[in-house]
């Protein structure tokens, strides 16, 4: 959260490897945590959230010692990626194997609600720069769901390409890059128009995250 350390999540090794991003070398011994498939920090830096996919838990840990402080079990198989409301009041996590999203209140550390996306395999999730829409990549449907950040309801589905998986905003916050893993393409989506403005083909590639 303070941009000083990169943590590599070793999900099969049940550990985190701290890396000094200035030197590219380990910044200390591995840190023991359970099932770290992904990891995020809350916007206020209070917690590190270890996403324990196999156990279906969100583990809220001290961001310095990584001691477990709170554990939320979710009814959401394949809990995977996370993004946060602009206010920091809640997070939304995607659940790949159950085709749903889960919203967690960060003040009470409780599950608020689930949102089912029928027949989906939701992957990465990103809030748009205007704080209005969460974009959710769907590997099965080959595109991104647009979820209203205030009502937590589906607005639209935008087809981008087979195996839509990773989402990243451009450095100028104008576009969203969608990695279509099975199609071997990157879709460039305008945040302003919510439409595809370019398609990049990766020869022989399988873009992921």
DACORTA-V729861 format. One record per residue. N is the residue number from 0. RES is the residue in one letter. PHI is phi in whole degrees, -180 to 180 (* if undefined). PSI is psi as a letter, one per 20 degrees, with the letter a starting at -180 (none if undefined). D_CENTER is the distance of its C-alpha to the mean C-alpha in whole Angstrom. Layout:
n=<N N>
res=<RES RES>
phi=<PHI PHI>
psi=<PSI PSI>
d_center=<D_CENTER D_CENTER>
//
This chain:
n=<0 1 2 3 4 5 6 7 8 9 10 11 12 13 14 15 16 17 18 19 20 21 22 23 24 25 26 27 28 29 30 31 32 33 34 35 36 37 38 39 40 41 42 43 44 45 46 47 48 49 50 51 52 53 54 55 56 57 58 59 60 61 62 63 64 65 66 67 68 69 70 71 72 73 74 75 76 77 78 79 80 81 82 83 84 85 86 87 88 89 90 91 92 93 94 95 96 97 98 99 100 101 102 103 104 105 106 107 108 109 110 111 112 113 114 115 116 117 118 119 120 121 122 123 124 125 126 127 128 129 130 131 132 133 134 135 136 137 138 139 140 141 142 143 144 145 146 147 148 149 150 151 152 153 154 155 156 157 158 159 160 161 162 163 164 165 166 167 168 169 170 171 172 173 174 175 176 177 178 179 180 181 182 183 184 185 186 187 188 189 190 191 192 193 194 195 196 197 198 199 200 201 202 203 204 205 206 207 208>
res=<X X X X X X X X X X X X X X X X X X X X X X X X X X X X X X X X X X X X X X X X X X X X X X X X X X X X X X X X X X X X X X X X X X X X X X X X X X X X X X X X X X X X X X X X X X X X X X X X X X X X X X X X X X X X X X X X X X X X X X X X X X X X X X X X X X X X X X X X X X X X X X X X X X X X X X X X X X X X X X X X X X X X X X X X X X X X X X X X X X X X X X X X X X X X X X X X X X X X X X X X X X X X X X X X X>
phi=<* -98 67 -100 -138 -100 -110 -93 -91 -102 -66 -80 -94 53 -156 -115 -107 -79 -124 -80 -70 -79 -108 75 -109 -55 -101 157 -70 -60 -108 -78 -142 -88 50 -84 -73 -138 -149 -137 -115 -64 -57 -88 75 -73 -130 -95 -108 -89 -88 -93 -62 -63 -86 62 -122 -112 -99 -91 -122 -60 -73 -105 -94 65 -67 -70 -113 -157 -125 -114 -88 -114 -86 -158 -64 79 -56 -140 -108 -137 -144 -117 -63 -60 -80 77 -78 -152 -123 -122 -114 -93 -129 -61 -87 -111 63 -150 -116 -128 -108 -122 -75 -86 -85 -99 55 -135 -73 -93 -168 -117 -131 -86 -116 -54 71 -98 -135 -65 -119 -71 -140 -142 -84 -73 -63 -86 69 -104 -134 -93 -97 -125 -74 -122 -69 -75 -83 73 180 -125 -86 -107 -113 -63 -72 -100 -98 60 -127 -71 -98 -169 -121 -113 -66 -123 162 -61 76 -54 -137 -100 -128 -144 -77 -69 -63 -91 64 -94 -129 -114 -95 -113 -86 -98 -62 -76 -83 70 -135 -120 -92 -104 -109 -76 -66 -70 -103 58 -128 -75 -109 -162 -134 -103 -100 -103 -57 67 -96 -142 -62 -120 -121>
psi=<h j j h p p p p o n h h i l r p o p p o i h h j q p j r r q p p r p l n g r q r p q h j j h q p o p o n g h i l q o o o q p i g h k p p h q p o p q m n p k p f q q r q q h i j h r q p q q o g i i l r q p p p p i g i l q p g r q o p n p j r m p d q p p p r h i k h p p p o p o h g i l a p q o p p i h i l q p g q p o p h q p k p f q p p q r h j k h q p p o o n g h i k r p p o p p h g i k q p i q p p p o p j r m p e none>
d_center=<15 19 18 21 19 17 16 15 14 17 16 19 21 20 19 18 20 20 21 23 21 25 27 24 26 25 25 26 26 23 22 22 19 19 16 14 11 8 9 8 11 13 14 17 17 18 16 14 12 12 10 13 12 16 17 15 15 13 15 16 18 20 18 22 23 20 22 21 21 20 18 17 17 16 17 14 15 12 10 7 3 4 5 9 12 15 17 15 16 14 10 8 7 7 10 11 15 16 15 13 11 12 13 14 16 16 20 21 18 19 17 18 18 16 16 17 16 19 19 16 13 10 7 4 5 7 10 13 16 18 16 17 14 11 10 9 10 12 14 17 18 17 15 13 14 14 14 17 15 18 20 16 18 18 19 19 18 18 19 18 19 19 16 13 10 9 9 10 13 16 18 20 17 19 17 14 14 13 14 16 16 19 21 21 20 18 18 18 18 20 18 22 23 20 21 21 23 23 23 23 24 23 26 26 22 19 16 13 10>
//
